[in-house]
């Protein structure tokens, strides 16, 4: 059976480009359902889903949208309409992937369509902005961004090279679906989410080995903002049986203003969905910035640690630590399922250990006092452990506690239904 994909483009300005990509995909045995999201000029290719249908799917009349002369409103409407059409095509199993192309507007429309599609469903955008900051486009999804190198404005020796590579790669993604194994030993193993940062690696990897030896699969998320958001999303979608959230550093960036915040909903998903969790305060002693010349003026006289040429870490103050602890405690207090907070009394990161650059016992104690005060009267269990977070004994305790929770909770097996 031939595979069909949706190809999204403005067929007034990107018709030649879309036609080339469609032809290349067909050479790989992939059928193309062309969706026109253009608004202004006459389409130069015949679409399977016309621009009138796209606008109508958003509850708009194309003529009225055109007469408004509001580019932003048009992009929003065509994004919403295309998303609804694609969602219907996916629900009816009529397509096996989505590809979009364009500049800022086309990338916005494409990402609007794709961001909430299931993990593992092939999705890609050929974009003029793919080499910049794509966080707002990709979000927590697995959208693949292909840099177009040149503007998407017709065929030439450079554009056809990048178009060919993008189409070939996307065809491989789509055709590869047929070769994915139907079953895998991993799919039957209960799934655990874990958070990790470079300075908490020893703790998390030790706990991971213990959990895996007990028959669990552990998925580690890098606590860099995007990692925390992705973990929260997948927890809320039912992927995980339990959470080992030892690295809550993203709350430091949220409170103080660093570059790796995961947003104000970090720590909510497991709490609100009743997923068993063991949580700690990993790397909450630090805030993350980029290269030294990017550090805001107000922080230039603070205690800084140059992690590498592109990353600078800043030690939080006692007052900031107090705010971070209060925020973490307030989120954990929402827990509707089993939840334990482990407090590593000897330090929360590799830099927050005796004799290390961020060793500040007073700030550490403010963090601990604030989180415990915030959890007072809640159902969350708080355990102080007289070890550093990266000590073997701490990792052993965290893993044993989570294994105890898991022994009383039936395996949800949700992960196997998503991928």
FENDAVEN-V670012 format. One record per pair of residues at least 12 apart in sequence whose ideal C-beta (glycine too) atoms are under 8 Angstrom apart, sorted by the first residue. I is the first residue (numbers start at 0). GAP is how many residues later the second one is. Records with the same first field share a line. If there is no record, write none. Layout:
# FENDAVEN-V670012
I->GAP ; GAP
This chain:
# FENDAVEN-V670012
1->27 ; 28 ; 29
2->26 ; 27 ; 28 ; 93 ; 94 ; 171 ; 172 ; 174 ; 175
3->26 ; 27 ; 28 ; 29 ; 90 ; 91 ; 92
4->20 ; 25 ; 26 ; 27 ; 28 ; 90 ; 91 ; 92 ; 93 ; 94 ; 117 ; 165 ; 169
5->26 ; 27 ; 28 ; 29 ; 80 ; 83 ; 89 ; 91 ; 92 ; 93
6->14 ; 15 ; 18 ; 25 ; 26 ; 27 ; 28 ; 92 ; 93 ; 94
7->27 ; 29 ; 74 ; 78 ; 90 ; 91 ; 92 ; 93 ; 98 ; 101 ; 102 ; 105
8->25 ; 26 ; 27 ; 28 ; 29 ; 91 ; 92 ; 93 ; 97
9->26 ; 27 ; 28 ; 29 ; 92 ; 95 ; 96
10->23 ; 25 ; 27 ; 32 ; 33 ; 34 ; 36 ; 40
11->26 ; 27 ; 28 ; 29 ; 30 ; 31 ; 32
12->25 ; 28 ; 140
13->24 ; 87 ; 88 ; 92 ; 138
14->28 ; 29 ; 30
15->28 ; 138 ; 139
16->84 ; 135 ; 136 ; 137 ; 138 ; 142 ; 146
17->16 ; 27 ; 83
18->26
19->135 ; 140 ; 143
20->78 ; 80 ; 105 ; 142 ; 145 ; 146
21->12
23->139 ; 140 ; 143 ; 144 ; 147
24->74 ; 142 ; 145 ; 146
27->139 ; 140 ; 143 ; 144 ; 147
28->142 ; 146
29->141 ; 144 ; 145
32->15 ; 16 ; 56 ; 61 ; 62
33->12 ; 13 ; 14 ; 15
34->12 ; 13 ; 14 ; 19 ; 47 ; 50 ; 51
35->13 ; 14 ; 15 ; 18
36->14 ; 17 ; 41 ; 42 ; 44 ; 45 ; 69 ; 72
37->13
38->12 ; 16 ; 23 ; 26 ; 27 ; 35 ; 39
39->26
48->33 ; 36
50->27
52->28 ; 32
53->24 ; 27 ; 28 ; 31
54->22 ; 23 ; 26
55->25
56->23 ; 24 ; 25 ; 27 ; 28
57->19 ; 20 ; 22 ; 23 ; 26
59->17 ; 21
64->12
70->34
74->30 ; 33 ; 34
77->31
78->29 ; 30 ; 33 ; 34
79->32
81->27 ; 30 ; 31
82->29 ; 30 ; 33
85->12 ; 27 ; 28 ; 31
89->27 ; 31
95->25 ; 26 ; 78 ; 81
96->24 ; 25 ; 26 ; 27 ; 73 ; 76 ; 77
97->12 ; 15 ; 16 ; 19 ; 23 ; 24 ; 25 ; 26
98->24 ; 25 ; 26 ; 27 ; 68 ; 71
99->13 ; 14 ; 24 ; 25 ; 26
100->24 ; 25 ; 26 ; 47 ; 51
101->23 ; 24 ; 25 ; 26 ; 50
102->24 ; 25 ; 26 ; 48 ; 49
103->24 ; 25
105->19 ; 21 ; 46
106->18 ; 20 ; 21 ; 22 ; 23 ; 30
107->29
109->15 ; 17 ; 27
110->14 ; 25 ; 26 ; 27 ; 28 ; 32
113->27 ; 29
114->23 ; 24 ; 25 ; 26 ; 28
115->25
116->24
117->300 ; 301
118->22 ; 23 ; 115 ; 299 ; 300
119->22 ; 298 ; 299
121->48 ; 51 ; 52 ; 55
122->18 ; 19 ; 20 ; 21
123->19 ; 20 ; 21 ; 22 ; 42 ; 45 ; 46 ; 49
124->12 ; 18 ; 19 ; 20 ; 21
125->20 ; 22 ; 26 ; 36 ; 37 ; 40
126->18 ; 19 ; 20 ; 21
127->19 ; 20 ; 23 ; 24
129->15 ; 16 ; 17 ; 18
130->16
134->91
138->90
139->86 ; 89 ; 90 ; 92 ; 93 ; 94
143->25 ; 26 ; 29
145->16 ; 19 ; 20 ; 23
146->15
147->14 ; 15
148->13
149->12
185->31
186->228 ; 229
187->225 ; 228
188->26 ; 27 ; 28
189->25 ; 26 ; 27 ; 51 ; 52 ; 216 ; 221 ; 222 ; 223
190->25 ; 26 ; 27 ; 28 ; 48 ; 49 ; 50 ; 223 ; 224
191->19 ; 24 ; 25 ; 26 ; 27 ; 48 ; 49 ; 50 ; 51 ; 52 ; 210 ; 214
192->25 ; 26 ; 28 ; 38 ; 41 ; 42 ; 46 ; 47 ; 49 ; 50 ; 51 ; 52
193->13 ; 14 ; 24 ; 25 ; 26 ; 27 ; 49 ; 50 ; 51 ; 52
194->25 ; 26 ; 28 ; 32 ; 33 ; 36 ; 49 ; 50 ; 51 ; 52 ; 53 ; 87
195->24 ; 25 ; 26 ; 27 ; 50 ; 51 ; 86
196->25 ; 26 ; 27 ; 50 ; 52 ; 85 ; 86 ; 152
197->109 ; 152
198->83 ; 84 ; 87 ; 150 ; 151 ; 152
199->46 ; 47 ; 49 ; 82 ; 83 ; 149 ; 150 ; 189 ; 190
200->189
201->148 ; 188 ; 193
202->43 ; 77 ; 79 ; 186 ; 187 ; 188 ; 191 ; 192 ; 195
203->16 ; 40 ; 42 ; 43 ; 78 ; 191
205->186 ; 189 ; 190 ; 193
206->37 ; 39 ; 188 ; 189 ; 191 ; 192 ; 195
207->12 ; 36
209->185 ; 186 ; 189 ; 190 ; 193
210->33 ; 188 ; 191 ; 192
213->189
215->25 ; 190
217->26
218->20 ; 21
222->24 ; 25 ; 26 ; 27 ; 37 ; 39 ; 59 ; 60
223->26 ; 36
224->25 ; 28 ; 34 ; 35 ; 36 ; 37 ; 38
225->36
226->35
227->22 ; 34 ; 35 ; 38
228->33 ; 34 ; 37
230->12 ; 38
231->30 ; 33 ; 34 ; 35 ; 36 ; 37
232->36
234->34 ; 35 ; 38 ; 40
235->33 ; 36 ; 37
236->177 ; 181
237->35 ; 174 ; 176
238->175 ; 176 ; 179
239->30 ; 35 ; 172 ; 174 ; 175
240->34 ; 35 ; 165 ; 168 ; 170 ; 171
241->33 ; 34 ; 35 ; 36 ; 160 ; 163 ; 164 ; 167
242->27 ; 32 ; 33 ; 34 ; 35 ; 36
243->33 ; 34 ; 154 ; 155 ; 158
244->22 ; 25 ; 32 ; 33 ; 34 ; 35
245->32 ; 33 ; 34 ; 36 ; 96 ; 143 ; 152
246->33 ; 35 ; 36
247->18 ; 19 ; 31 ; 32 ; 33 ; 34 ; 35 ; 36 ; 80
248->33 ; 34 ; 35 ; 37 ; 39 ; 100
249->12 ; 16
250->15 ; 16 ; 33 ; 73 ; 76 ; 77
251->31 ; 32 ; 33 ; 34 ; 35 ; 36 ; 64 ; 68 ; 72
252->34 ; 35
253->12 ; 73
254->65 ; 68 ; 69 ; 72
255->31 ; 58 ; 60 ; 64 ; 68
256->30 ; 39
257->29 ; 30 ; 31 ; 56
258->29 ; 30 ; 31
259->28
265->65
266->12 ; 61 ; 64 ; 65
267->63 ; 66
269->65 ; 67 ; 69
270->60 ; 61 ; 63 ; 64 ; 65 ; 66 ; 68
271->62 ; 64
272->63 ; 64
273->61 ; 62 ; 63
274->62
275->61 ; 62 ; 63 ; 126 ; 129 ; 130 ; 133
276->58 ; 60 ; 61 ; 62 ; 63 ; 128
277->61 ; 62 ; 64 ; 120 ; 123 ; 124 ; 127
278->49 ; 53 ; 60 ; 61 ; 62 ; 63
279->61 ; 62 ; 63 ; 64 ; 68 ; 109 ; 118
280->44 ; 47 ; 60 ; 62 ; 63 ; 67 ; 86 ; 87 ; 90 ; 108
281->66 ; 67 ; 107
282->65 ; 66
283->32 ; 37 ; 40 ; 41 ; 44 ; 64 ; 65 ; 83
284->30 ; 31 ; 36 ; 62 ; 63 ; 64 ; 66 ; 67 ; 73 ; 75 ; 78 ; 79 ; 82
285->19 ; 27 ; 28 ; 29 ; 30 ; 63 ; 65 ; 66 ; 72
286->26 ; 27 ; 29 ; 33
287->23 ; 24 ; 25 ; 26
288->22 ; 23 ; 24 ; 25
289->20 ; 21 ; 22
290->18 ; 19 ; 20 ; 21
291->12 ; 14 ; 20
293->18
294->17 ; 19
298->15
301->12 ; 13
302->12 ; 54 ; 55
304->46 ; 52 ; 53
312->38 ; 45
314->36 ; 42 ; 43 ; 45 ; 48
315->47
316->46
317->42 ; 44 ; 45 ; 48
318->47
319->43
320->42 ; 43 ; 45 ; 46 ; 49
321->44 ; 45 ; 47 ; 48
322->47
323->43 ; 46
324->41 ; 42 ; 43 ; 44 ; 45 ; 46 ; 47 ; 48 ; 49
325->44 ; 45 ; 47 ; 48
326->47
327->43 ; 46
328->12 ; 41 ; 42 ; 43 ; 44 ; 45 ; 46
329->44
331->39 ; 43 ; 46 ; 48
332->41 ; 42 ; 45 ; 47
334->43 ; 44 ; 45
337->67 ; 70 ; 71
338->40 ; 41 ; 42
339->40 ; 41 ; 42 ; 43 ; 61
340->30 ; 34 ; 39 ; 40 ; 41 ; 42
341->41 ; 43 ; 52 ; 55 ; 56 ; 59
342->25 ; 28 ; 29 ; 39 ; 40 ; 41 ; 42
343->41 ; 43 ; 44 ; 45 ; 47 ; 50
344->23 ; 39 ; 40 ; 41 ; 42
345->40 ; 41 ; 42 ; 43 ; 45
346->12 ; 17 ; 41 ; 42
347->16 ; 19 ; 41
348->40 ; 41
349->40
351->12
352->35 ; 37
367->16
382->14 ; 18
384->12
